[in-house]
Amino acid sequence: MPYKVAVLMGGSSFEREFSLESGRHVTNTLSARGHEVLPLDTDSNLVDTLRKQDIDVVYSALHGKGGEDGTIQALLEYLDMPFVGSSSQVARMAWNKSNLPHAVNSYRECAPDCPNLGAAFWPKSVSLAAVSFKELGAVNALDLICKHLGNFPLAIKPARGGSAMGVNRVENQEAVGKAVLNAFSFDSAVLIEQWIKGVEIAVGVVGSGNAVRTLPPVEITTKRDFFDTVARQDADLIQYYCLPRPERLAQDKAAQEAALRAIELAALEVHKALGCRDLSRIDMIWDGNRPYVLEVNVSPGMSERSLLPIATAASGISYGELLDELLAMAMARTGQ
C-alpha cells in the first residue's frame, strides 16, 4: 500500500553528510516503490511543514545528535505522527553507549525465563563526564585506567555519538590525555574501554518484541587500524563480507556455525533488551570466542554503501521490500 512519507535528513549534527546520503537513498527507493515522498532537510520550518502536509508516516534518516538521541523521536511523538524506528525513550538509552551493560543486565533480571539470555558480552569500560576533568581534577587520575581496564591498547571515544567520530585507539599512557580531549570535542562524556581484538561485525535486526529477526551479519575489514570515520567515507579503504568469511570466525565448520549463531543471538538479545523496534544495527567484535557488543544504532546508515542495505540484499529481499515492511510496522501501531 502506497503512503505519503516524509523522509527527514541532514540536520546540524557532525554526521550531516552521512544522513543526507541515507535520506537520498531512502527517498529514491520509496519513490520507485510508488510512495509519495516528501524529502525534508530538517530546519526551523520542520514542524510547520509536517503539520501542513497530509503525512501518513515519517522515516527519519537523521544520524547523530538530534537524530538518534531521542530528540526527533520525542518531537514526532508530541506531534502524534507515526514514524519508523524506536521510541524516544529507547533512542535516549541507546544513544549513550555506557548504558548498554545496565540495560542488558536489567533485561536479564526481569526476564530470566526468556531464551538465549547471556548471549551478549561487552568490553569493560569507564565513563567520565567533562565536568570531572574541568572542575574536579580527574585528569590527575588518568594513571588509574589500567587498574580498572587492564593493559593497553584501549579505546577512547565519546559516550554519545556515531560514525566513529572522536574514537581513538590508545597504545600507551602518554596518549590518553590527547585522546580524551579529542573525545570531549564531540560529547560531554567520554567512554574509556578495553580494546577487543577480533573481527568487526555488524548485525541488522528487524522487528519488535518477540517478532524479530536478524539480517545476515556483515564482516568489516579496513586498511585503517579500525573502522574509523576516514574509512567510512572512502570506499577504497573498506571491504565488506556478507556473510563473514568462515575462517575468520573459527577453524572447523561446526565452530563456524556456532560462532554465527552466537553473533546473531547477541544482536537479538541487545535489540530486545533495549526495547528497540522496527530496526537496529548492533556493532560488535568477535574475538574468536565471544561477541563483544560495542554499540546499538537505532537509526543506522541507509545509503547505498551502508551496512544494513548490504545485509538486506544478502537476505534475499530487496532494499525496497525492507523499507515497505518498516513503513507497514509503523502504520500498524496506528491501527491502519
Steps between C-alpha positions, in 0.01 A plus 500: 500500500649836399536768767589866512837488674707783643869406491705706745869548431793733544468691823784678675693214663857397420344219295304724265664374180444135594135583568452671165633192321262276693205732443554521126520122467185448707319772303594361160413144598161585650412715199583212268270279711206731432493698824451876500816625668570839655876530565574751775839637598411581858502863611286745697213453256470126562205500740302746294563299183404170661178644644393650168565184299268202507777259604419135562835399652847641563831332425786667684837455334656743745827386657687629801386755755141604444427193291597203715487644853122510537457861388323444168316196637357701791393776264321258269331338800385845614365573152325161507662402171575132425868439434734212426735406778539487874322722751663810645565321830682215329694736276623695802608176667682365194665832418721481809729200449569479874135398556539166323613283796227633730228456237595142417551397862163648598336310215659177618375557855145585389470218245699211647298237312550650155711287266852596399573724799870561549587494130644853495825618657660845506842648579586620849465876501509821701286804417601846622332837449684807378416680823711239683801620305422871484389554859599196707851417381438158347793560266724426799357150530544379142780276625232275654359394163697177475403408856135502391528373144821303465784560259518714187380539233178670605218667310413858593184640348209738557235328712240630257557520128528301181699443181807436722549875540739577783599133545869430560706188563749581774820300531661652810442727799656803331230500229204488739464871572494604135244230413275605788509862385417392146199299623379799703490708182206279393319441829494602864579146619778264404498120495828321561487127435699188431614463142357169379709341228309302242265518204278807467140393443174690444163330536171654390191408700148548365178496702378560854448295816517129427417550130859573406757359262860569415631589157817322391801625700752713314875472554686830468864520399696817452847618404484726805566390860124459545169602338550871570340810351757526222434142389123557503541785255731324254378183328858416399596453866235247594366165387188322620428127509145381545502242645828532691775279365481170693874474560492838676254367757638155581704210362248220447152506351312421820678778686436741213128429510500538878677836467242632255220388729664666801537825307135495393377416852704784650344747255150373578557519874624859485221613266240353737674617818493862393147472365596592144228480239485477120874494440838537662860424422712335767875554460733250663837328501530122474817416693504133401290389795243765582310788337588828674235763428632853454187700423139500383385715208128577496533706181761308302651625177281427198708626207590272211832411668367468854511176693129438543411521127789263428363252752149540359617406152665188638181401685307435179270801513550834330578826674166633381318204650670564833396866497143400418505261794629771733230744391237233556631441854472868582150525353387188686560685828229745393255219427518558124 
